[in-house]
Structures are given as structure tokens and as C-alpha cells.
Amino acid sequence: METARASWKVLQHDRELAVLPVLGALASLVVIAAVGIPMWLSSDGIDDGGSSAGSEPMMWIGGIIILFAITVISIFFNAAVVSGARERFSGGDPTISSAIKGAFARLHVIVPWAILALTVGLVLRAIQSSDNIVARILGSLLDMAWGVLTFLVVPILVVEQTGPFRSVSRSGELLRTTWGENLIAQVGFGFIGLLVAIPGILIAVIGASAGSVAAVVGIAVGVAWIALVAVVMSTLTAIFQMALYLYATTGQIPMGFETSGINDAFHERSQGPLMSRFKSPRF
């Protein structure tokens, strides 16, 4: 819980960082509407009397465009939060504007990473969708491994501005000294998010069973609560990613994380082999 509290304290200083995932979600909705609605209207017209021979390729192309755009937007605003966190850890006072400018300055590495991330994601999704149970299990394991391996890619993009393959390789290098906190963070933040989202889920379920106006209100409140939790957890995770990256590369504990237990993941790299100096990380 200590690292979650430390990330929360940073967010308390810079609450505007939580606006960035919201802007990302809104931008994604705009893209879906801008590409999806014309595509839907076109396919509807075809179904009403036109030829459907060319509709399927167009649907695939439109779907890929939407997926790619959403992936770029998601990574871009994640990079913006990470950039803002970096500014805070450097003693600055980040704003929405400065965070977005920081992400824009890394657009040349964000787009190639989005291409690689989307490609790998589609391949893993195809494996997980297989009728073979062994393939599905393998796909799930590979998906988890990919998430752990690439946990620090966005901070690397922001700070080192390397290409996608080099960023993955670099994240793998840092994984050797941060794998404890890496795993704990991914599991821990997810568990906390689920726990905090339970009230929203209950409100939505109770509202749906009530019927009439109460159902609409209950579902709306529940969905809003779950969305808020998702935004906050996304922001906290990005803040922690930047903190962990800075500690892994400099050996210095970022401001606000002094009592978080982040240094329990590993000692100074000069003290010997990793496995001999690993301590159980705290979350």
C-alpha cells in the first residue's frame, strides 16, 4: 500500500494530471465517432440495396484505423502523465499544458511504439481467441509477460526517446532490477482498483434491478464511479512508472516516495548480484 499512497500524494499535489486520461478518453470517443459513424452509415446503405462485395474490406480498414488511433491516443496521454510526473519529481510544477507539450515532443517515438504495441496486442488476442485451450493459456501467459516486460517503456520513451525495439530492450534491462516492484504494482494497483470500483458496480446492479427512473440513475452513477476509479488508477500507475524508472536508472528515491518502500525492490547496483540483494517489495 505504501507505493500507492506515495503515488496518491503526488496526485494530490498535481490533480490536473488526472484530467489527462479523461482527455484521452474523450479524444478516443471523437475518433470512434468520426470514423465509425460514416463507416456504419456506409455499410447501412450497402445493406439497403447496394453491393456488399467491398463492404468487408472497408470495415476491416476502418476498424484498424480506429484501433491504431485509440492506441496512439492512449499512449500519448499516458506519456503526458508520465511527463508531468517527471516534472514534479524534478522540482517543477506540472500543468496540463506542460504535460501535453512533453508528450507532443515525444510523438516521433510514441507513434512507432503504438504500431508495435498494437501489432503484438492483436497477435496475442488472436492466440487467446483460439479454440485450443493450450493456445489460450499460452496466449494469456504471453500477454502477462509482455505487460511485465514493457511496464517501463513509456517512461523510457519520455526520457530516453528511443525507438520501439530499443525501448522494449531497455525495459527488459531495467526489469532485472525492478521485477519485484513491477509485478507487485501491476497486481496491486489492479486489486486496489477493483476493490474501490465495487461500490460503483453494486450501485449499477441495484439500480438496474430497480426499474424505471431509478435504473437509469443507478446505472449512470455506477458507470460514472467506475470510470472515475479507472481514471485515478491509470494516473497513479503512470506516476509510479516514472518513479520506478527514475529509481532504477539513478538510484535516487523520487520526491514523495522516501517512505514508500520502493527501495526494498533492490539496493544500489554496486552491491552485488541482484538475486542476492533482492528484498520482498512492499505495495
Sequence and secondary structure as in RCSB ss.txt:
>XXXX:A:sequence
METARASWKVLQHDRELAVLPVLGALASLVVIAAVGIPMWLSSDGIDDGGSSAGSEPMMWIGGIIILFAITVISI
FFNAAVVSGARERFSGGDPTISSAIKGAFARLHVIVPWAILALTVGLVLRAIQSSDNIVARILGSLLDMAWGVLT
FLVVPILVVEQTGPFRSVSRSGELLRTTWGENLIAQVGFGFIGLLVAIPGILIAVIGASAGSVAAVVGIAVGVAW
IALVAVVMSTLTAIFQMALYLYATTGQIPMGFETSGINDAFHERSQGPLMSRFKSPRF
>XXXX:A:secstr
 HHHHHHHHHHHH GGGGHHHHHHHHHHHHHIIIIIHHHHHHHHHHHTTS  TTHHHHHHHHHHHHHHHHHHHHH
HHHHHHHHHHHHHHTT    HHHHHHHHHTTHHHHHHHHHHHHHHHHHHHHHHT S HHHHHHHHHHHHHHHHHT
TTHHHHHHHT   HHHHHHHHHHHHHHHHHHHHHHHHHHHHHHHHHHHHHHHHHHHHHHH HHHHHHHHHHHHHH
HHHHHHHHHHHHHHHHHHHHHHHHH    TT TTTTGGGS   GGGS HHHH      
